[in-house]
Amino acid sequence: MLDEVLTAEERAVVARAKAFAEAHVAPNAARWEWERRYPLETIKAACAQGLNTIELARQHGGQGLSFSCKLRAFEEIARHDFAFAFALINHHNACARFARDGKPAHVARLLPRMIAGEVIGCAGLSEPGVGSDFGGLEMAAVRVDGGWKLNGAKAWITNAAVAGLSVAYAQTDKSLGYRGIACFAIEADRPGFHRDKPFELHGGHAIGVGGFHLVDYFAPDEAVLHEPGKAFKAALAGINGARAYVAAMCCGMLQASLETAVRYTQQRQTFGQPVIDHQGVRWKLVDAATDLEAARLLTYRAARLIDEAGDAVLPAAYAKKFATDMAVNRIADCIQAMGANGLRAEYPLARHLAGAKIAAYTDGSIEMMNERIGAGLPAVFGVPT
């Protein structure tokens, strides 16, 4: 599988992520959900372990490791809580993007605090009325002396509850469509930034999802990460990776759900035999295990193509579509195998089911994956010209 192509250093990072999740995420994930709070202290603890610098370039203080290494590390974390894993990987991505695209003086001022977990990062794409239609952004950026003035709102932003820096996209000229979009590093402690109340999200409160709005927010020239005409392409460049690691997180959740369901059905007796010996139950778990293997093959193939700079557009879409859809169905099957006990809070299955449903929307819904794959059908299966 994928671990076979990782270096010894990368396998050690995956093992560290697994151990961290078992020690810090597993015992607390249910409590974060019930208490409806963002686990900032555990995010900071993960940063202290370097779990937010896996792909960050060494020249910026990171580990400079592969995308596949990051994907596998977060698959292990998601086995215990999708919401925490998704919050942490979004901070990781913000660190890497800001370091890569920011101005040197700006990066020198803020990146060390982001690496330490003192400043949490987030993306800033979705808006109250704009989701998958990235080209329809309404946040406006107007050129002024020494920088840009921004007005508008963002919504459905992971980590928005606490983020101190957002890698945000705004429209500089609506007549240009996506070519008018620029990207800015937005700092939460500057005038004009207003944080909105975090969303009450069932099953994934630890994501810290919410929004913010900008009112005559001044972004100096040093805050421009991508000029108009370049930002849209830069945003799309990371989407294949996002789809692949979301698929991997679904694999992690189903792995944990299967482990729980198999142990339970081995121990639980009905009609004089273990539940797992009833064919109707056993075959459902067999189907779940088979789909898990298939999802991992699709996901790991996409990851390797991303590391090799290959064409991962369709492989990432296949992985995202299959893994998210099957996770919703197969985690539900694991719950069904355990009967009503599968819903009890002492087991993680209901939370994983909610996490899988959240995953089905993030970084492109299943419907969007159908459109992406459908657009490629003529090239893959059409009559040669």
N, C-alpha and C positions, 0 to 999 in steps of 0.2 A: 504494500500500500504506500501511501505518501511518505510515511516516516522513513522508508528505505532510501529515499533520495535526499533526505535532510542530512546536513553535516552533524558531527558529534556535538558541536556547539549549539546547533539548532534543536537537536533532540533534547539537550539539557534545558533549553528554554521552555520547550513543551512540557517537560517533566516539572519544571518550576511552576508553570501556570497551573498544571493539574494539582500539585501540592497546595498551592495558594488557594485555589478554589475549594478544595476539600476542607482546608483549615478555616477559611474566612468567609466564603460565600455560602457553602452548604448549611452551616449552622444558623445563618442569619437571614437568608433570602425570604423565608415565609414571614418573618417579623417585619422586614422592610415593607412588604406588601400590606400586612395588617395595620401597621402604624402609619402607612401612607407617607413615607418619607424617602428622600434621596440619600443613599449611603455614601456621603462624601468622605467620611473617615476611611472607609474601605477602598474607595477609589484612590485616595492618597497612599494607602498602604500598598496597593498594587503598583502605583508609580514608584514607590521606594524599592520594589522588586524589579523595576525595569520593564514592566509589562506594557508600558505606554511608549516604549522606544525601540521595539523590535525591528521595525522597518526604517526608523529614523537614521539618516546617514551618520556615519561615525564622525565626520567633520563637525557635526552639530551636537555631538555628545550622545548619539544613539548607538545602536548595536549593528546597524547596517546589514541585517539579515534578510532572508527571502520573504516574499509574500506567502509562500507555502508554509513557512514557519509561523508567521502571524496567524494564518488561517487555522492551523492545527492547534495553536495555543488557545485561541478563542473558542474553538470547538470544545475543548476540555472545560473551559470556564462555563460555557453555555449548558453543559450537562447539569449544572446546579442552578443556574438562573440566566435565562435569556436577557432579561432586562439589564442586569448588571453588566453582562458581557457586551451588550450593545452600547451601553453608556460608555464603558471603558474604551471600546474600539473606536468610537467616535472621537473621544479625546485624543487617542493615539493618532488618528488620521489628521486631526487639526494640528497637532504638533508637527507632523511630517510635512503637511502642506505649507504651513506658515514658515517652517525652516527652509523649505525648498524655494518658495516663491516670494518671500518677504524681502524687504530691503535690509542690508546687513546691520545697520544701526538699530532698526526696529526689532529685528530678530535677537540681537544681542541684549536688548532691554527686557524682552518678554519671554523668550524661549526658555531660559533657565527656570523661571517660575512655573512655566507649563510642564516642564520635565519633572519638577518636584511635586506637581499636583497642587500648587498654590493658586494657579490660574487654570481653570478648566476650559477646554476648547469645545467648540461645536461648529457644525456647518450651518449655513443660512440660505437654503434654497426655497423650500416650500413656503407658501403664503396662505392667508385665510381663504382666498379664492383660486389659488393656483397650486396644483400638485404635480402631476406627471407632465403637464404642458409647460415645461421649463421655459420655453420661448415666450410665454405670455406673462412674465414677471411684471408686477405693478410697482414694486419699490423703485423710486426714481432717484437718480443721481444727476445733479446739475453742476457743471464746471464753475468754480469760483476761484478767486485769487488764492493760490497756494494749495488748492486741493479741490474737494468736492463737497457739496451739501446734499445730504440724503434724507428722504422722507418716505415713509411706508411701513409696512408691517410684515413680520414673518410668523409662521405658525407651524405646528407639528415638528418642532425642532428638538432633537435629542439633546439633553444636557442644558436646555434653555433655562431650567429652574435655577441653575447656579453658575452658568458659563460666564467667564470674564472676557473671553475673546471669541468672536464668531467670524468664520471665513464666509462672508456673505456676498450675495450676488444682487446687482441692481441694474436697472435699465437706464442707459444714458441718452438714448434716442429711440423712441418707440417706432419711428418710421423705418428703422433699420432691422427691426425684429431681433432675432437672436444675435445678430452681429453687433448690436448696440449694448449688449450686456457686458458689464465690467465686474471685477471681483475685488472686495475690500476686506481688510482686517478691521473689524469693528470692536472697539473696546468698551466694555460695559460701564466703566467708571468715567467716561467722558460725557459732557453735557449733551442732552438730546437723546440719550439712550434710556428707554423705559421698559423695564421687564414686566411681562404680563404674568398673571397668576398661572402656575403650572396646571396642566390638565389633570383631572382625576381619571386615570387610565386603569381599567380593570385588568388585573393580572400582570401589569408591567409598570407599576408606579416608580420603580427604581430607575427607569429610563430617564426620568426627569424631563419628560416632554412638555413643551409649552411654546411660548413665543415671546417676541419683543417688538416694540415699534420705535421708529426713529422720527424725531421731530426736529427739523433743521439741524441734523447731526453733521458736524464738520469732520470729514475724513481728510487729513493732510495727504500730500502726495506720497509720503513714505508708507501710507496705509494701502496703497494700490498694489494688489497682488497680481492682477492681470488687467491690462488695458482693454477697452472695448475692441471687439473683434477676436480676442484671444480667450476670453473667460469661458465662453460656452464650450469650446473645444476642450479646454482644460477640465471642466466639470465632467464632461462625458468620458474623459480618459479614465476616470476612477470608477465608473459605474460597473464595469465588468468585475472588478475586484470586490465591490460591495455586494454584488449579486452572488458571487462565489462564497464569500465568508458568511453571508446570511444562510445560504444553503448548508454550509458546514455547521452552523449553530443549530439548525433544524436536526441534523444528524446527531449532534450531541444530546439534544433533548430527547429524541427517540431512543437513543442508546440507554439513557438513564431510565426512561419509562419502561423499556423492555426488561432491564435488570430488576426493576421494582416488581413488575408484573410476574416475571418468571419465578422470582423468589417467593412471592406471595402465593401463587397458584401451586407451587410445590408443597407448601406448608398447609394450606387450607384444604380441608377434607369436605367433600359433599358426596352423598350416596355411597359412602364407604370407600372412597378413593380420592387421591389428590385432584384438585380442580384441573390441573394441567393434563391429567390423563383422560379428560373428556375431550373427544376429538374436535367438537365444535369450538372449544376454547383454544386447544393446542394449535389448530390450523390457523386461527386468527393471528396468533403470535408468530407462527411460521411465516405468514404473509408479511407481517411487520418486519421481521428479521430480514426477509428477502428484499423488501423495499429499501431497508436501511443500507444493505450492501450495494444495491443499484444506485441509490442517491450518492453514496460515497464515491463510487466510480465516476459518476458524472461530475461531481464537485472537485475531486482531486485532479481529474483531467483538465478542467478549467483552470485550476490553480497552477498546474505545471505550464500550461500555455501562457499564462500571465507572466510567470517568471522567465519564460523563454522569449518574451515579446512577440508571441505568435498571435494569430487572430482568435481571440477568445470571445467575440461577440455572441455567436450562437451557442458555443459550449457553456458560457456563463448563464445565458438565458434558459437553456435546457435544464441546467442544474437548479437554478432558482425556481423555475416552474415546477419541476418534479418534486424537489425536496420540500418546498413549502406546502404543496397540495397534499403530498403523502403524509407529512408530519401531522397535519390536522386530523386526517383520517386514522392514521395508525396509532397516534397517542390516544385518541378516543377509543380505539379497539383495546388498548392496554387497560384503560379505565374500565371498560366493559368486562374484561376478563376478571377484574377484581371485584365486580359487583359494586354496590353502593360504597363499599370501603375505599374504592379508588378515588372518591371525592374528598376523603378526609384530609384535613390540613396537615397531618403528620406525614403524608406522602406528597411528593412534588408534582404529581401527574396533572392535576387541574391547572396548576400554575404553568406547567409546560404547554398544556393545550392552549391556554391564553397566549403564551409566548409564540407558539406556532402560528396562531391567527394574526398576531401583530406582524410577524415575519412575512406573512402573505401580502402585506401592504408595503413594507419598506423597500426602498430602492427599486420600485417597479412592481406593481401588482401582478397577479397571475394573468389578468386580462392583458396587461401591457406586455408580458412575456409572450403571450399568444400572438400579439401584433408583431413583436420583434421577430419571432420565429417565422410567422406567416410571411413577413416581407422577404425572408431569405429562402422560402421554399422554391421559387422559380430557379434561383441560381444553383440550389443543391439538387433538386429533383426534376427540373424542367427539361424540356426537349432542347438538346444542343443547337446552337445557331451557327 
